[in-house]
Amino acid sequence: MEELLRSALQNGFSIAVAAFLLVRMESRLEALTLAINDLRSVLRPGGNS
């Protein structure tokens, strides 16, 4: 029983850390996507130059 509880706590902690990191990275990935799209529009022939 103790081993089952320990295993559940270890897996739960890992899942919580992964979810936290994914939530934090989401805004950064969206900003990076916007920056790449802006760069693409500038580099495109006949762009904003």
C-alpha positions as YAML, in Angstrom:
chain: A
units: angstrom
residues:
- id: 1
  name: MET
  ca: [0.00, 0.00, 0.00]
- id: 2
  name: GLU
  ca: [2.82, 2.38, 0.87]
- id: 3
  name: GLU
  ca: [4.57, 1.65, -2.42]
- id: 4
  name: LEU
  ca: [1.37, 2.40, -4.35]
- id: 5
  name: LEU
  ca: [0.99, 5.73, -2.56]
- id: 6
  name: ARG
  ca: [4.62, 6.66, -3.20]
- id: 7
  name: SER
  ca: [4.27, 5.78, -6.89]
- id: 8
  name: ALA
  ca: [1.10, 7.86, -7.21]
- id: 9
  name: LEU
  ca: [2.79, 10.85, -5.59]
- id: 10
  name: GLN
  ca: [5.84, 10.63, -7.85]
- id: 11
  name: ASN
  ca: [3.76, 10.37, -11.02]
- id: 12
  name: GLY
  ca: [1.39, 13.11, -9.90]
- id: 13
  name: PHE
  ca: [4.28, 15.46, -9.21]
- id: 14
  name: SER
  ca: [5.80, 14.77, -12.63]
- id: 15
  name: ILE
  ca: [2.48, 15.43, -14.34]
- id: 16
  name: ALA
  ca: [1.98, 18.65, -12.38]
- id: 17
  name: VAL
  ca: [5.46, 19.93, -13.30]
- id: 18
  name: ALA
  ca: [4.94, 19.08, -16.98]
- id: 19
  name: ALA
  ca: [1.55, 20.83, -17.03]
- id: 20
  name: PHE
  ca: [3.00, 23.90, -15.33]
- id: 21
  name: LEU
  ca: [5.84, 24.14, -17.85]
- id: 22
  name: LEU
  ca: [3.47, 23.70, -20.80]
- id: 23
  name: VAL
  ca: [1.23, 26.50, -19.54]
- id: 24
  name: ARG
  ca: [4.22, 28.82, -19.10]
- id: 25
  name: MET
  ca: [5.65, 27.98, -22.53]
- id: 26
  name: GLU
  ca: [2.36, 28.47, -24.38]
- id: 27
  name: SER
  ca: [2.53, 32.27, -24.38]
- id: 28
  name: ARG
  ca: [6.16, 32.21, -25.47]
- id: 29
  name: LEU
  ca: [5.37, 29.86, -28.35]
- id: 30
  name: GLU
  ca: [2.53, 32.13, -29.48]
- id: 31
  name: ALA
  ca: [4.84, 35.15, -29.42]
- id: 32
  name: LEU
  ca: [7.47, 33.23, -31.38]
- id: 33
  name: THR
  ca: [4.87, 32.22, -33.98]
- id: 34
  name: LEU
  ca: [3.82, 35.86, -34.41]
- id: 35
  name: ALA
  ca: [7.44, 36.95, -34.78]
- id: 36
  name: ILE
  ca: [8.09, 34.29, -37.43]
- id: 37
  name: ASN
  ca: [4.98, 35.36, -39.35]
- id: 38
  name: ASP
  ca: [6.07, 39.02, -39.20]
- id: 39
  name: LEU
  ca: [9.53, 38.08, -40.44]
- id: 40
  name: ARG
  ca: [8.02, 36.05, -43.26]
- id: 41
  name: SER
  ca: [5.91, 39.00, -44.39]
- id: 42
  name: VAL
  ca: [8.97, 41.29, -44.38]
- id: 43
  name: LEU
  ca: [11.13, 38.83, -46.30]
- id: 44
  name: ARG
  ca: [8.45, 38.03, -48.86]
- id: 45
  name: PRO
  ca: [9.07, 39.69, -52.26]
- id: 46
  name: GLY
  ca: [7.04, 42.90, -52.41]
- id: 47
  name: GLY
  ca: [6.72, 42.94, -48.61]
- id: 48
  name: ASN
  ca: [6.73, 45.98, -46.34]
- id: 49
  name: SER
  ca: [9.97, 47.42, -47.67]
...
